[in-house]
């Protein structure tokens, strides 16, 4: 895993908090059909996580 310094800050104002922006309409459509059948883990909510490529997920058995 590569660490990229500065990704925890706004590149414009250098504030220390970034707000996530979600396409709630798309997420709602996915969740309407898929959430009940998913395993009970962090990955149940994958659409809200910063995952760029699902092929590179390294799960360590996280739960919630």
PQR file with spaces between the fields and no chain letter, atoms N, CA, C, O and H, PARSE charges and radii, in Angstrom:
ATOM       1  N    UNK     1       0.849   -1.168    0.000 -0.4000 1.5000
ATOM       2  CA   UNK     1       0.000    0.000    0.000 -0.0000 2.0000
ATOM       3  C    UNK     1       0.897    1.235    0.000  0.5500 1.7000
ATOM       4  O    UNK     1       1.896    1.286    0.718 -0.5500 1.4000
ATOM       5  N    UNK     2       0.547    2.192   -0.782 -0.4000 1.5000
ATOM       6  CA   UNK     2       1.325    3.415   -0.887 -0.0000 2.0000
ATOM       7  C    UNK     2       0.652    4.538   -0.114  0.5500 1.7000
ATOM       8  O    UNK     2      -0.559    4.734   -0.218 -0.5500 1.4000
ATOM       9  H    UNK     2      -0.264    2.150   -1.365  0.4000 1.0000
ATOM      10  N    UNK     3       1.429    5.263    0.652 -0.4000 1.5000
ATOM      11  CA   UNK     3       0.917    6.417    1.386 -0.0000 2.0000
ATOM      12  C    UNK     3       1.189    7.667    0.564  0.5500 1.7000
ATOM      13  O    UNK     3       2.307    7.884    0.095 -0.5500 1.4000
ATOM      14  H    UNK     3       2.412    5.103    0.737  0.4000 1.0000
ATOM      15  N    UNK     4       0.172    8.476    0.396 -0.4000 1.5000
ATOM      16  CA   UNK     4       0.294    9.721   -0.348 -0.0000 2.0000
ATOM      17  C    UNK     4       0.081   10.890    0.604  0.5500 1.7000
ATOM      18  O    UNK     4      -1.061   11.232    0.914 -0.5500 1.4000
ATOM      19  H    UNK     4      -0.735    8.300    0.777  0.4000 1.0000
ATOM      20  N    UNK     5       1.164   11.508    1.074 -0.4000 1.5000
ATOM      21  CA   UNK     5       1.020   12.634    2.003 -0.0000 2.0000
ATOM      22  C    UNK     5       0.173   13.746    1.394  0.5500 1.7000
ATOM      23  O    UNK     5       0.289   14.057    0.209 -0.5500 1.4000
ATOM      24  H    UNK     5       2.091   11.230    0.823  0.4000 1.0000
ATOM      25  N    UNK     6      -0.663   14.327    2.209 -0.4000 1.5000
ATOM      26  CA   UNK     6      -1.462   15.455    1.747 -0.0000 2.0000
ATOM      27  C    UNK     6      -2.843   15.091    1.248  0.5500 1.7000
ATOM      28  O    UNK     6      -3.654   15.984    1.004 -0.5500 1.4000
ATOM      29  H    UNK     6      -0.757   14.075    3.172  0.4000 1.0000
ATOM      30  N    UNK     7      -3.143   13.798    1.084 -0.4000 1.5000
ATOM      31  CA   UNK     7      -4.469   13.435    0.594 -0.0000 2.0000
ATOM      32  C    UNK     7      -5.549   13.593    1.655  0.5500 1.7000
ATOM      33  O    UNK     7      -6.736   13.428    1.372 -0.5500 1.4000
ATOM      34  H    UNK     7      -2.484   13.073    1.282  0.4000 1.0000
ATOM      35  N    UNK     8      -5.139   13.908    2.862 -0.4000 1.5000
ATOM      36  CA   UNK     8      -6.115   14.129    3.923 -0.0000 2.0000
ATOM      37  C    UNK     8      -6.493   15.596    4.041  0.5500 1.7000
ATOM      38  O    UNK     8      -7.191   15.988    4.976 -0.5500 1.4000
ATOM      39  H    UNK     8      -4.175   14.041    3.092  0.4000 1.0000
ATOM      40  N    UNK     9      -6.033   16.410    3.093 -0.4000 1.5000
ATOM      41  CA   UNK     9      -6.291   17.849    3.128 -0.0000 2.0000
ATOM      42  C    UNK     9      -6.868   18.322    1.806  0.5500 1.7000
ATOM      43  O    UNK     9      -6.681   17.690    0.766 -0.5500 1.4000
ATOM      44  H    UNK     9      -5.465   16.091    2.333  0.4000 1.0000
ATOM      45  N    UNK    10      -7.554   19.414    1.863 -0.4000 1.5000
ATOM      46  CA   UNK    10      -8.045   20.050    0.649 -0.0000 2.0000
ATOM      47  C    UNK    10      -6.846   20.628   -0.101  0.5500 1.7000
ATOM      48  O    UNK    10      -6.079   21.398    0.477 -0.5500 1.4000
ATOM      49  H    UNK    10      -7.705   19.928    2.707  0.4000 1.0000
ATOM      50  N    UNK    11      -6.668   20.273   -1.375 -0.4000 1.5000
ATOM      51  CA   UNK    11      -5.522   20.785   -2.119 -0.0000 2.0000
ATOM      52  C    UNK    11      -5.597   22.287   -2.392  0.5500 1.7000
ATOM      53  O    UNK    11      -4.585   22.908   -2.717 -0.5500 1.4000
ATOM      54  H    UNK    11      -7.290   19.647   -1.844  0.4000 1.0000
ATOM      55  N    UNK    12      -6.785   22.873   -2.262 -0.4000 1.5000
ATOM      56  CA   UNK    12      -6.929   24.301   -2.550 -0.0000 2.0000
ATOM      57  C    UNK    12      -6.695   25.167   -1.311  0.5500 1.7000
ATOM      58  O    UNK    12      -5.941   26.139   -1.363 -0.5500 1.4000
ATOM      59  H    UNK    12      -7.607   22.369   -1.998  0.4000 1.0000
ATOM      60  N    UNK    13      -7.340   24.815   -0.204 -0.4000 1.5000
ATOM      61  CA   UNK    13      -7.234   25.663    0.993 -0.0000 2.0000
ATOM      62  C    UNK    13      -6.350   25.049    2.073  0.5500 1.7000
ATOM      63  O    UNK    13      -6.048   25.705    3.070 -0.5500 1.4000
ATOM      64  H    UNK    13      -7.952   24.026   -0.161  0.4000 1.0000
ATOM      65  N    UNK    14      -5.937   23.810    1.890 -0.4000 1.5000
ATOM      66  CA   UNK    14      -5.096   23.076    2.837 -0.0000 2.0000
ATOM      67  C    UNK    14      -5.782   22.847    4.174  0.5500 1.7000
ATOM      68  O    UNK    14      -5.129   22.642    5.197 -0.5500 1.4000
ATOM      69  H    UNK    14      -6.182   23.276    1.080  0.4000 1.0000
ATOM      70  N    UNK    15      -7.110   22.884    4.150 -0.4000 1.5000
ATOM      71  CA   UNK    15      -7.861   22.534    5.343 -0.0000 2.0000
ATOM      72  C    UNK    15      -7.623   21.068    5.668  0.5500 1.7000
ATOM      73  O    UNK    15      -7.238   20.289    4.797 -0.5500 1.4000
ATOM      74  H    UNK    15      -7.640   23.050    3.319  0.4000 1.0000
ATOM      75  N    UNK    16      -7.851   20.696    6.911 -0.4000 1.5000
ATOM      76  CA   UNK    16      -7.521   19.338    7.323 -0.0000 2.0000
ATOM      77  C    UNK    16      -8.698   18.368    7.260  0.5500 1.7000
ATOM      78  O    UNK    16      -8.602   17.251    7.768 -0.5500 1.4000
ATOM      79  H    UNK    16      -8.164   21.329    7.619  0.4000 1.0000
ATOM      80  N    UNK    17      -9.778   18.768    6.658 -0.4000 1.5000
ATOM      81  CA   UNK    17     -10.935   17.882    6.602 -0.0000 2.0000
ATOM      82  C    UNK    17     -11.525   17.907    5.200  0.5500 1.7000
ATOM      83  O    UNK    17     -11.851   18.971    4.674 -0.5500 1.4000
ATOM      84  H    UNK    17      -9.855   19.675    6.245  0.4000 1.0000
ATOM      85  N    UNK    18     -11.656   16.748    4.608 -0.4000 1.5000
ATOM      86  CA   UNK    18     -12.299   16.644    3.305 -0.0000 2.0000
ATOM      87  C    UNK    18     -13.698   16.086    3.497  0.5500 1.7000
ATOM      88  O    UNK    18     -13.896   15.175    4.301 -0.5500 1.4000
ATOM      89  H    UNK    18     -11.391   15.884    5.035  0.4000 1.0000
ATOM      90  N    UNK    19     -14.646   16.608    2.788 -0.4000 1.5000
ATOM      91  CA   UNK    19     -16.007   16.094    2.825 -0.0000 2.0000
ATOM      92  C    UNK    19     -16.229   15.199    1.622  0.5500 1.7000
ATOM      93  O    UNK    19     -15.893   15.561    0.494 -0.5500 1.4000
ATOM      94  H    UNK    19     -14.486   17.348    2.136  0.4000 1.0000
ATOM      95  N    UNK    20     -16.794   14.033    1.868 -0.4000 1.5000
ATOM      96  CA   UNK    20     -17.115   13.120    0.776 -0.0000 2.0000
ATOM      97  C    UNK    20     -18.376   13.610    0.083  0.5500 1.7000
ATOM      98  O    UNK    20     -19.290   14.126    0.725 -0.5500 1.4000
ATOM      99  H    UNK    20     -17.066   13.739    2.784  0.4000 1.0000
ATOM     100  N    UNK    21     -18.415   13.448   -1.216 -0.4000 1.5000
ATOM     101  CA   UNK    21     -19.602   13.781   -1.992 -0.0000 2.0000
ATOM     102  C    UNK    21     -20.106   12.497   -2.634  0.5500 1.7000
ATOM     103  O    UNK    21     -19.358   11.813   -3.332 -0.5500 1.4000
ATOM     104  H    UNK    21     -17.672   13.029   -1.738  0.4000 1.0000
ATOM     105  N    UNK    22     -21.358   12.174   -2.403 -0.4000 1.5000
ATOM     106  CA   UNK    22     -21.936   10.933   -2.897 -0.0000 2.0000
ATOM     107  C    UNK    22     -23.032   11.212   -3.905  0.5500 1.7000
ATOM     108  O    UNK    22     -23.714   12.234   -3.839 -0.5500 1.4000
ATOM     109  H    UNK    22     -21.965   12.730   -1.836  0.4000 1.0000
ATOM     110  N    UNK    23     -23.189   10.304   -4.823 -0.4000 1.5000
ATOM     111  CA   UNK    23     -24.308   10.324   -5.754 -0.0000 2.0000
ATOM     112  C    UNK    23     -25.396    9.468   -5.103  0.5500 1.7000
ATOM     113  O    UNK    23     -25.520    8.277   -5.390 -0.5500 1.4000
ATOM     114  H    UNK    23     -22.636    9.473   -4.877  0.4000 1.0000
ATOM     115  N    UNK    24     -26.175   10.089   -4.229 -0.4000 1.5000
ATOM     116  CA   UNK    24     -27.155    9.348   -3.440 -0.0000 2.0000
ATOM     117  C    UNK    24     -28.226    8.683   -4.292  0.5500 1.7000
ATOM     118  O    UNK    24     -28.756    7.642   -3.904 -0.5500 1.4000
ATOM     119  H    UNK    24     -26.074   11.056   -3.996  0.4000 1.0000
ATOM     120  N    UNK    25     -28.548    9.245   -5.416 -0.4000 1.5000
ATOM     121  CA   UNK    25     -29.550    8.641   -6.292 -0.0000 2.0000
ATOM     122  C    UNK    25     -29.055    7.285   -6.806  0.5500 1.7000
ATOM     123  O    UNK    25     -29.807    6.311   -6.821 -0.5500 1.4000
ATOM     124  H    UNK    25     -28.117   10.090   -5.732  0.4000 1.0000
ATOM     125  N    UNK    26     -27.811    7.229   -7.218 -0.4000 1.5000
ATOM     126  CA   UNK    26     -27.238    5.974   -7.701 -0.0000 2.0000
ATOM     127  C    UNK    26     -27.089    4.975   -6.565  0.5500 1.7000
ATOM     128  O    UNK    26     -27.416    3.799   -6.724 -0.5500 1.4000
ATOM     129  H    UNK    26     -27.199    8.020   -7.206  0.4000 1.0000
ATOM     130  N    UNK    27     -26.598    5.434   -5.426 -0.4000 1.5000
ATOM     131  CA   UNK    27     -26.427    4.549   -4.279 -0.0000 2.0000
ATOM     132  C    UNK    27     -27.777    3.977   -3.849  0.5500 1.7000
ATOM     133  O    UNK    27     -27.863    2.796   -3.513 -0.5500 1.4000
ATOM     134  H    UNK    27     -26.332    6.390   -5.297  0.4000 1.0000
ATOM     135  N    UNK    28     -28.817    4.786   -3.852 -0.4000 1.5000
ATOM     136  CA   UNK    28     -30.153    4.318   -3.462 -0.0000 2.0000
ATOM     137  C    UNK    28     -30.629    3.195   -4.373  0.5500 1.7000
ATOM     138  O    UNK    28     -31.228    2.229   -3.900 -0.5500 1.4000
ATOM     139  H    UNK    28     -28.747    5.746   -4.125  0.4000 1.0000
ATOM     140  N    UNK    29     -30.375    3.307   -5.657 -0.4000 1.5000
ATOM     141  CA   UNK    29     -30.788    2.258   -6.600 -0.0000 2.0000
ATOM     142  C    UNK    29     -30.045    0.953   -6.327  0.5500 1.7000
ATOM     143  O    UNK    29     -30.639   -0.125   -6.363 -0.5500 1.4000
ATOM     144  H    UNK    29     -29.888    4.092   -6.042  0.4000 1.0000
ATOM     145  N    UNK    30     -28.763    1.054   -6.060 -0.4000 1.5000
ATOM     146  CA   UNK    30     -27.967   -0.143   -5.775 -0.0000 2.0000
ATOM     147  C    UNK    30     -28.436   -0.778   -4.477  0.5500 1.7000
ATOM     148  O    UNK    30     -28.631   -1.991   -4.409 -0.5500 1.4000
ATOM     149  H    UNK    30     -28.280    1.929   -6.031  0.4000 1.0000
ATOM     150  N    UNK    31     -28.616    0.039   -3.448 -0.4000 1.5000
ATOM     151  CA   UNK    31     -29.001   -0.481   -2.148 -0.0000 2.0000
ATOM     152  C    UNK    31     -30.396   -1.080   -2.149  0.5500 1.7000
ATOM     153  O    UNK    31     -30.659   -2.042   -1.428 -0.5500 1.4000
ATOM     154  H    UNK    31     -28.458    1.025   -3.504  0.4000 1.0000
ATOM     155  N    UNK    32     -31.274   -0.531   -2.937 -0.4000 1.5000
ATOM     156  CA   UNK    32     -32.649   -1.011   -2.968 -0.0000 2.0000
ATOM     157  C    UNK    32     -32.694   -2.492   -3.345  0.5500 1.7000
ATOM     158  O    UNK    32     -33.529   -3.242   -2.840 -0.5500 1.4000
ATOM     159  H    UNK    32     -31.060    0.250   -3.522  0.4000 1.0000
ATOM     160  N    UNK    33     -31.808   -2.897   -4.218 -0.4000 1.5000
ATOM     161  CA   UNK    33     -31.822   -4.276   -4.699 -0.0000 2.0000
ATOM     162  C    UNK    33     -30.756   -5.162   -4.075  0.5500 1.7000
ATOM     163  O    UNK    33     -30.923   -6.381   -4.030 -0.5500 1.4000
ATOM     164  H    UNK    33     -31.130   -2.287   -4.628  0.4000 1.0000
ATOM     165  N    UNK    34     -29.667   -4.581   -3.595 -0.4000 1.5000
ATOM     166  CA   UNK    34     -28.543   -5.414   -3.220 -0.0000 2.0000
ATOM     167  C    UNK    34     -28.169   -5.539   -1.769  0.5500 1.7000
ATOM     168  O    UNK    34     -27.565   -6.545   -1.396 -0.5500 1.4000
ATOM     169  H    UNK    34     -29.531   -3.591   -3.631  0.4000 1.0000
ATOM     170  N    UNK    35     -28.488   -4.589   -0.931 -0.4000 1.5000
ATOM     171  CA   UNK    35     -28.017   -4.602    0.452 -0.0000 2.0000
ATOM     172  C    UNK    35     -28.513   -5.803    1.261  0.5500 1.7000
ATOM     173  O    UNK    35     -27.711   -6.411    1.970 -0.5500 1.4000
ATOM     174  H    UNK    35     -28.979   -3.772   -1.234  0.4000 1.0000
ATOM     175  N    UNK    36     -29.785   -6.172    1.190 -0.4000 1.5000
ATOM     176  CA   UNK    36     -30.246   -7.281    2.034 -0.0000 2.0000
ATOM     177  C    UNK    36     -29.483   -8.590    1.825  0.5500 1.7000
ATOM     178  O    UNK    36     -29.363   -9.384    2.758 -0.5500 1.4000
ATOM     179  H    UNK    36     -30.436   -5.678    0.614  0.4000 1.0000
ATOM     180  N    UNK    37     -28.972   -8.824    0.636 -0.4000 1.5000
ATOM     181  CA   UNK    37     -28.272  -10.076    0.372 -0.0000 2.0000
ATOM     182  C    UNK    37     -26.776  -10.035    0.631  0.5500 1.7000
ATOM     183  O    UNK    37     -26.085  -11.029    0.408 -0.5500 1.4000
ATOM     184  H    UNK    37     -29.069   -8.179   -0.123  0.4000 1.0000
ATOM     185  N    UNK    38     -26.273   -8.920    1.091 -0.4000 1.5000
ATOM     186  CA   UNK    38     -24.832   -8.797    1.300 -0.0000 2.0000
ATOM     187  C    UNK    38     -24.426   -9.249    2.695  0.5500 1.7000
ATOM     188  O    UNK    38     -25.225   -9.246    3.631 -0.5500 1.4000
ATOM     189  H    UNK    38     -26.835   -8.113    1.273  0.4000 1.0000
ATOM     190  N    UNK    39     -23.148   -9.643    2.806 -0.4000 1.5000
ATOM     191  CA   UNK    39     -22.633  -10.064    4.109 -0.0000 2.0000
ATOM     192  C    UNK    39     -22.605   -8.882    5.080  0.5500 1.7000
ATOM     193  O    UNK    39     -22.535   -7.722    4.674 -0.5500 1.4000
ATOM     194  H    UNK    39     -22.498   -9.646    2.046  0.4000 1.0000
ATOM     195  N    UNK    40     -22.661   -9.203    6.352 -0.4000 1.5000
ATOM     196  CA   UNK    40     -22.630   -8.168    7.384 -0.0000 2.0000
ATOM     197  C    UNK    40     -21.179   -7.802    7.677  0.5500 1.7000
ATOM     198  O    UNK    40     -20.539   -8.376    8.557 -0.5500 1.4000
ATOM     199  H    UNK    40     -22.718  -10.146    6.683  0.4000 1.0000
ATOM     200  N    UNK    41     -20.686   -6.846    6.926 -0.4000 1.5000
ATOM     201  CA   UNK    41     -19.326   -6.358    7.127 -0.0000 2.0000
ATOM     202  C    UNK    41     -19.246   -4.927    6.616  0.5500 1.7000
ATOM     203  O    UNK    41     -20.219   -4.379    6.098 -0.5500 1.4000
ATOM     204  H    UNK    41     -21.207   -6.379    6.211  0.4000 1.0000
ATOM     205  N    UNK    42     -18.098   -4.351    6.766 -0.4000 1.5000
ATOM     206  CA   UNK    42     -17.834   -3.009    6.264 -0.0000 2.0000
ATOM     207  C    UNK    42     -18.102   -2.928    4.765  0.5500 1.7000
ATOM     208  O    UNK    42     -18.579   -1.907    4.269 -0.5500 1.4000
ATOM     209  H    UNK    42     -17.308   -4.796    7.186  0.4000 1.0000
ATOM     210  N    UNK    43     -17.795   -4.005    4.046 -0.4000 1.5000
ATOM     211  CA   UNK    43     -17.909   -4.012    2.584 -0.0000 2.0000
ATOM     212  C    UNK    43     -19.353   -4.065    2.104  0.5500 1.7000
ATOM     213  O    UNK    43     -19.611   -3.941    0.907 -0.5500 1.4000
ATOM     214  H    UNK    43     -17.408   -4.834    4.449  0.4000 1.0000
ATOM     215  N    UNK    44     -20.283   -4.243    3.008 -0.4000 1.5000
ATOM     216  CA   UNK    44     -21.705   -4.178    2.654 -0.0000 2.0000
ATOM     217  C    UNK    44     -22.041   -2.801    2.074  0.5500 1.7000
ATOM     218  O    UNK    44     -22.954   -2.666    1.260 -0.5500 1.4000
ATOM     219  H    UNK    44     -20.073   -4.344    3.981  0.4000 1.0000
ATOM     220  N    UNK    45     -21.300   -1.798    2.501 -0.4000 1.5000
ATOM     221  CA   UNK    45     -21.537   -0.414    2.096 -0.0000 2.0000
ATOM     222  C    UNK    45     -20.441    0.093    1.161  0.5500 1.7000
ATOM     223  O    UNK    45     -20.068    1.264    1.217 -0.5500 1.4000
ATOM     224  H    UNK    45     -20.558   -1.908    3.162  0.4000 1.0000
ATOM     225  N    UNK    46     -19.935   -0.774    0.316 -0.4000 1.5000
ATOM     226  CA   UNK    46     -18.803   -0.471   -0.551 -0.0000 2.0000
ATOM     227  C    UNK    46     -18.994    0.787   -1.393  0.5500 1.7000
ATOM     228  O    UNK    46     -18.026    1.503   -1.650 -0.5500 1.4000
ATOM     229  H    UNK    46     -20.238   -1.726    0.271  0.4000 1.0000
ATOM     230  N    UNK    47     -20.205    1.068   -1.821 -0.4000 1.5000
ATOM     231  CA   UNK    47     -20.447    2.239   -2.667 -0.0000 2.0000
ATOM     232  C    UNK    47     -20.148    3.557   -1.961  0.5500 1.7000
ATOM     233  O    UNK    47     -19.969    4.586   -2.613 -0.5500 1.4000
ATOM     234  H    UNK    47     -20.992    0.486   -1.612  0.4000 1.0000
ATOM     235  N    UNK    48     -20.094    3.529   -0.642 -0.4000 1.5000
ATOM     236  CA   UNK    48     -19.796    4.742    0.117 -0.0000 2.0000
ATOM     237  C    UNK    48     -18.332    4.826    0.532  0.5500 1.7000
ATOM     238  O    UNK    48     -17.926    5.796    1.171 -0.5500 1.4000
ATOM     239  H    UNK    48     -20.239    2.693   -0.113  0.4000 1.0000
ATOM     240  N    UNK    49     -17.549    3.835    0.179 -0.4000 1.5000
ATOM     241  CA   UNK    49     -16.135    3.810    0.539 -0.0000 2.0000
ATOM     242  C    UNK    49     -15.280    4.243   -0.648  0.5500 1.7000
ATOM     243  O    UNK    49     -15.693    4.095   -1.798 -0.5500 1.4000
ATOM     244  H    UNK    49     -17.880    3.047   -0.340  0.4000 1.0000
ATOM     245  N    UNK    50     -14.104    4.770   -0.378 -0.4000 1.5000
ATOM     246  CA   UNK    50     -13.240    5.237   -1.473 -0.0000 2.0000
ATOM     247  C    UNK    50     -12.520    4.087   -2.172  0.5500 1.7000
ATOM     248  O    UNK    50     -11.294    3.986   -2.123 -0.5500 1.4000
ATOM     249  H    UNK    50     -13.768    4.891    0.556  0.4000 1.0000
ATOM     250  N    UNK    51     -13.296    3.225   -2.820 -0.4000 1.5000
ATOM     251  CA   UNK    51     -12.739    2.077   -3.531 -0.0000 2.0000
ATOM     252  C    UNK    51     -12.726    2.400   -5.016  0.5500 1.7000
ATOM     253  O    UNK    51     -13.774    2.630   -5.618 -0.5500 1.4000
ATOM     254  H    UNK    51     -14.292    3.307   -2.860  0.4000 1.0000
ATOM     255  N    UNK    52     -11.538    2.418   -5.601 -0.4000 1.5000
ATOM     256  CA   UNK    52     -11.423    2.719   -7.025 -0.0000 2.0000
ATOM     257  C    UNK    52     -11.532    1.466   -7.876  0.5500 1.7000
ATOM     258  O    UNK    52     -12.053    1.517   -8.990 -0.5500 1.4000
ATOM     259  H    UNK    52     -10.686    2.231   -5.111  0.4000 1.0000
ATOM     260  N    UNK    53     -11.048    0.346   -7.367 -0.4000 1.5000
ATOM     261  CA   UNK    53     -11.053   -0.895   -8.135 -0.0000 2.0000
ATOM     262  C    UNK    53     -11.283   -2.049   -7.166  0.5500 1.7000
ATOM     263  O    UNK    53     -10.429   -2.328   -6.325 -0.5500 1.4000
ATOM     264  H    UNK    53     -10.625    0.305   -6.462  0.4000 1.0000
ATOM     265  N    UNK    54     -12.423   -2.723   -7.274 -0.4000 1.5000
ATOM     266  CA   UNK    54     -12.762   -3.801   -6.341 -0.0000 2.0000
ATOM     267  C    UNK    54     -11.793   -4.970   -6.433  0.5500 1.7000
ATOM     268  O    UNK    54     -11.722   -5.781   -5.509 -0.5500 1.4000
ATOM     269  H    UNK    54     -13.117   -2.497   -7.957  0.4000 1.0000
ATOM     270  N    UNK    55     -11.061   -5.072   -7.505 -0.4000 1.5000
ATOM     271  CA   UNK    55     -10.089   -6.153   -7.664 -0.0000 2.0000
ATOM     272  C    UNK    55      -8.889   -5.972   -6.730  0.5500 1.7000
ATOM     273  O    UNK    55      -8.127   -6.915   -6.517 -0.5500 1.4000
ATOM     274  H    UNK    55     -11.119   -4.414   -8.255  0.4000 1.0000
ATOM     275  N    UNK    56      -8.718   -4.779   -6.177 -0.4000 1.5000
ATOM     276  CA   UNK    56      -7.576   -4.512   -5.312 -0.0000 2.0000
ATOM     277  C    UNK    56      -7.956   -4.389   -3.836  0.5500 1.7000
ATOM     278  O    UNK    56      -7.192   -3.837   -3.044 -0.5500 1.4000
ATOM     279  H    UNK    56      -9.337   -4.013   -6.350  0.4000 1.0000
ATOM     280  N    UNK    57      -9.114   -4.893   -3.470 -0.4000 1.5000
ATOM     281  CA   UNK    57      -9.526   -4.870   -2.066 -0.0000 2.0000
ATOM     282  C    UNK    57      -8.793   -5.983   -1.328  0.5500 1.7000
ATOM     283  O    UNK    57      -8.814   -7.138   -1.755 -0.5500 1.4000
ATOM     284  H    UNK    57      -9.735   -5.341   -4.113  0.4000 1.0000
ATOM     285  N    UNK    58      -8.152   -5.637   -0.230 -0.4000 1.5000
ATOM     286  CA   UNK    58      -7.503   -6.610    0.642 -0.0000 2.0000
ATOM     287  C    UNK    58      -8.264   -6.614    1.955  0.5500 1.7000
ATOM     288  O    UNK    58      -8.025   -5.773    2.822 -0.5500 1.4000
ATOM     289  H    UNK    58      -8.136   -4.699    0.116  0.4000 1.0000
ATOM     290  N    UNK    59      -9.174   -7.555    2.100 -0.4000 1.5000
ATOM     291  CA   UNK    59      -9.980   -7.615    3.309 -0.0000 2.0000
ATOM     292  C    UNK    59      -9.217   -8.329    4.416  0.5500 1.7000
ATOM     293  O    UNK    59      -8.522   -9.317    4.178 -0.5500 1.4000
ATOM     294  H    UNK    59      -9.368   -8.238    1.396  0.4000 1.0000
ATOM     295  N    UNK    60      -9.360   -7.815    5.616 -0.4000 1.5000
ATOM     296  CA   UNK    60      -8.722   -8.416    6.782 -0.0000 2.0000
ATOM     297  C    UNK    60      -9.791   -8.935    7.742  0.5500 1.7000
ATOM     298  O    UNK    60      -9.556   -9.039    8.946 -0.5500 1.4000
ATOM     299  H    UNK    60      -9.924   -7.012    5.809  0.4000 1.0000
ATOM     300  N    UNK    61     -10.957   -9.258    7.203 -0.4000 1.5000
ATOM     301  CA   UNK    61     -12.030   -9.780    8.035 -0.0000 2.0000
ATOM     302  C    UNK    61     -12.745   -8.712    8.838  0.5500 1.7000
ATOM     303  O    UNK    61     -13.282   -8.986    9.911 -0.5500 1.4000
ATOM     304  H    UNK    61     -11.148   -9.173    6.225  0.4000 1.0000
ATOM     305  N    UNK    62     -12.752   -7.480    8.312 -0.4000 1.5000
ATOM     306  CA   UNK    62     -13.397   -6.418    9.053 -0.0000 2.0000
ATOM     307  C    UNK    62     -14.891   -6.693    9.213  0.5500 1.7000
ATOM     308  O    UNK    62     -15.530   -7.298    8.352 -0.5500 1.4000
ATOM     309  H    UNK    62     -12.315   -7.257    7.440  0.4000 1.0000
ATOM     310  N    UNK    63     -15.404   -6.245   10.304 -0.4000 1.5000
ATOM     311  CA   UNK    63     -16.835   -6.331   10.571 -0.0000 2.0000
ATOM     312  C    UNK    63     -17.341   -4.946   10.904  0.5500 1.7000
ATOM     313  O    UNK    63     -16.732   -3.944   10.528 -0.5500 1.4000
ATOM     314  H    UNK    63     -14.884   -5.754   11.003  0.4000 1.0000
ATOM     315  N    UNK    64     -18.434   -4.893   11.596 -0.4000 1.5000
ATOM     316  CA   UNK    64     -18.912   -3.612   12.106 -0.0000 2.0000
ATOM     317  C    UNK    64     -19.788   -3.851   13.295  0.5500 1.7000
ATOM     318  O    UNK    64     -20.301   -2.900   13.884 -0.5500 1.4000
ATOM     319  H    UNK    64     -18.928   -5.707   11.901  0.4000 1.0000
